Amino acid sequence: MQKTLTIATGNPKKFSMIAHAFEWMPEWQIERADIDLPELQADTLEEIARTKLEAARSAIPWMCLVDDTAFYLSALSGFPGVYAKHFIKRLGPIRIAEILERLGDPRIEMESLLALWDGEDVRIFTSTRSGAVASTERARGSKNQHDYDALFIPDGADATFEQMSMTEKWTYIPRVQSAQKVAAYLRKRFS
């Protein structure tokens, strides 16, 4: 019997990254619900994701999943953290790269958190990836000036997410790793 998991996101790119983790599980139908979720300003990813999941559950009466992402800059004592979306929207990759070059510390850590309603309880899955922020010169060459793909060079790679093939990017991106944890959990729980 086929099971359904609905991912609550308006972003098709996020959906495809998460759904990719379920390609080896044909017994699961993965759907996307394009619904508006609250963007709570809180101090932790878990608090934000739990609020989003509660809103998603009011619109989706079966198993559902939401995600949120943060990044932490070493030079800024972990800022922007959960405020990453607003930070990058406001400053853009070039300005962020310039600031970190002046501060002399390009280290960054990305965190992805997926919150799952499994039909009985809320389950939280996280993954992190460390790396460095691209140089100002590299950021200027980016076609994408709206998110962290132009900035993030994961440890073990020499390209930004933007410069990688989708397959290569998926081996590094924390959202995909969190989704793989969800898929493993669901396979074990429902087998």
Secondary structure, DSSP 8 states (H G I E B T S, - for coil): --EEEEEE-S-HHHHHHHHHTTTT-TTEEEEEE---------SSHHHHHHHHHHHHHHH--S-EEEEEEEEEEGGGTTTEETTHHHHHHHHHHHHHHHHHHHHT--EEEEEEEEEEE-SSSEEEEEEEEEEEE--HHHHHT-S--SSGGGTEEETT-SS-GGGS-HHHHHHH-HHHHHHHHHHHHHHHHT-
